[in-house]
Amino acid sequence: MKEMALKSVFHADELSKMKLTLENMHNFIAWCKENDVPFEMHLIANSEAVQGFSSSKTLHGEEIMALQGNGARFFVCRNAMGSFHVAESDLLEGICIVPAGVVALAQRQQAGFAYIKP
């Protein structure tokens, strides 16, 4: 019998916690791989954290790309992009846009994702 994926949604809304959040995601993936546990991992960024996914503003581009390479998916809130002047064309490669971050968080939780906010 195939084990069900361990589903998690990380919530990022503060730039000051971006490094911690990405480290938590890395640790989660490492544990899943070491224990042969399938996983599905999303990060949804809203508020000021959307700036962390702008290629011209981020300090964490390499970490984000490494996590993407390990299966993590990243989403940013279109509403917050407008508020914090982040252009779609300036997003790091592979970053998806959701209309409203808070709605996307609720949808993931309804779909069985565990909510994690470092």
Backbone hydrogen bonds, N-H to C=O, Kabsch-Sander energy under -0.5 kcal/mol:
donor,donor_aa,acceptor,acceptor_aa,energy
6,L,38,P,-2.8
7,K,5,A,-0.8
8,S,40,E,-2.5
9,V,114,A,-3.1
10,F,42,H,-3.2
11,H,116,I,-2.4
12,A,10,F,-0.5
12,A,44,I,-2.3
13,D,11,H,-0.5
17,K,14,E,-1.1
18,M,15,L,-1.8
21,T,17,K,-2.5
22,L,18,M,-2.6
23,E,19,K,-2.3
24,N,20,L,-2.5
25,M,21,T,-2.2
26,H,22,L,-2.4
27,N,23,E,-2.6
28,F,24,N,-2.3
29,I,25,M,-2.5
30,A,26,H,-2.7
31,W,27,N,-2.3
32,C,28,F,-2.3
33,K,29,I,-2.7
34,E,30,A,-2.6
35,N,31,W,-2.0
36,D,33,K,-1.1
37,V,32,C,-3.2
40,E,6,L,-2.0
42,H,8,S,-2.3
43,L,73,R,-2.1
44,I,10,F,-2.9
45,A,43,L,-0.5
45,A,75,F,-2.8
46,N,12,A,-2.2
48,E,13,D,-0.6
49,A,46,N,-1.3
50,V,47,S,-1.6
51,Q,48,E,-1.7
52,G,49,A,-1.7
53,F,50,V,-1.8
54,S,51,Q,-1.4
55,S,90,D,-4.0
57,K,54,S,-1.3
58,T,54,S,-2.6
64,I,60,H,-2.4
65,M,61,G,-2.4
66,A,62,E,-2.3
67,L,63,E,-2.4
68,Q,64,I,-2.4
69,G,65,M,-2.2
70,N,66,A,-0.9
70,N,67,L,-0.7
71,G,68,Q,-1.9
72,A,67,L,-2.4
73,R,41,M,-2.2
75,F,43,L,-2.6
76,V,96,C,-2.5
77,C,45,A,-2.0
78,R,98,V,-3.0
79,N,99,P,-1.0
81,M,77,C,-2.1
82,G,78,R,-1.8
83,S,79,N,-1.8
84,F,80,A,-2.5
85,H,82,G,-0.9
86,V,81,M,-2.7
87,A,85,H,-0.6
90,D,87,A,-1.6
91,L,88,E,-1.4
92,L,53,F,-2.4
95,I,92,L,-1.6
96,C,74,F,-2.5
98,V,76,V,-2.8
104,A,100,A,-2.2
105,L,101,G,-2.4
106,A,102,V,-1.9
107,Q,103,V,-2.6
108,R,104,A,-2.3
109,Q,105,L,-2.3
110,Q,106,A,-2.4
111,A,107,Q,-1.5
112,G,109,Q,-1.6
113,F,108,R,-2.5
114,A,7,K,-2.7
116,I,9,V,-2.7
